[in-house]
Amino acid sequence: MKCHVLIDLKIRAFHYNDVGQMNFYLNYYKENVVQADDNPPIGIVLCTHKHDAKVKYALGGIDNQLFVSKYMLALPSEEELQAIIQIED
């Protein structure tokens, strides 16, 4: 898969404006950087916290490949990992 991947690392919680900013970058890349044999660029917004409803509505109607995810500054404890695994099951 030949494409550009744009990553925006936020040192704060997700805000809906982050989607507009990344969408701007993706549109710029599609028009000015992407070559004919490239796949469309992918945008990833990484933030310290995300509220699923904000992400859902912020991404609604966006045609670009744009994703929002949460990152951690430190590895979770064994107990925290157990809780995460139990929630996802």
C-alpha positions in Angstrom: 0.0 0.0 0.0 1.8 3.1 -1.2 0.5 6.2 0.5 1.4 9.0 2.8 0.5 8.7 6.5 0.1 12.0 8.3 0.2 11.8 12.1 -0.8 14.6 14.4 0.3 14.0 18.0 -1.6 16.0 20.5 -0.4 16.4 24.1 -4.0 17.0 25.3 -7.5 15.5 24.9 -9.2 15.3 21.5 -11.1 18.3 20.3 -13.4 18.3 17.3 -11.2 21.0 15.7 -8.5 18.4 15.4 -10.5 16.7 12.7 -10.8 19.8 10.6 -7.1 20.5 10.9 -6.2 17.0 9.8 -8.7 17.1 7.0 -7.0 20.3 5.7 -3.6 18.5 5.7 -5.0 15.5 3.9 -6.7 17.6 1.2 -3.4 19.6 0.7 -1.5 16.3 0.3 -4.0 14.9 -2.2 -3.7 18.0 -4.3 0.0 18.9 -4.0 2.0 15.9 -2.9 0.3 12.6 -3.9 1.6 11.1 -7.2 -0.6 9.3 -9.7 0.4 5.8 -8.5 -0.2 6.7 -4.7 -3.2 5.7 -2.7 -5.0 8.5 -0.9 -3.2 9.7 2.2 -4.2 8.5 5.7 -4.5 10.8 8.7 -4.1 9.7 12.3 -4.8 12.0 15.2 -3.3 10.7 18.5 -4.4 12.3 21.7 -4.2 11.7 25.4 -7.9 11.2 25.8 -10.8 10.8 23.4 -14.5 10.9 23.9 -16.2 8.4 21.5 -19.2 10.6 20.9 -17.1 13.7 20.0 -15.0 11.5 17.6 -18.1 10.0 16.0 -19.8 13.3 15.2 -16.5 15.1 14.3 -15.7 12.4 11.7 -19.2 12.1 10.3 -19.4 13.1 6.7 -15.6 13.2 6.2 -14.6 11.4 3.0 -10.8 11.2 3.9 -9.2 8.3 5.6 -9.0 9.9 9.0 -8.7 8.1 12.4 -8.5 9.2 16.0 -6.9 7.2 18.7 -5.7 7.5 22.3 -2.2 7.1 23.4 -0.6 6.6 26.9 2.4 8.3 28.3 3.4 5.3 30.4 2.7 1.6 30.3 -0.3 0.6 32.2 0.0 -1.6 35.3 -0.9 -5.3 35.2 -4.2 -4.5 36.9 -5.1 -1.8 34.4 -4.3 -4.2 31.5 -6.5 -6.8 33.0 -9.4 -4.2 33.3 -8.9 -3.2 29.6 -9.0 -6.8 28.5 -12.1 -7.5 30.5 -13.9 -4.5 29.1 -13.1 -5.4 25.4 -14.3 -9.0 25.8 
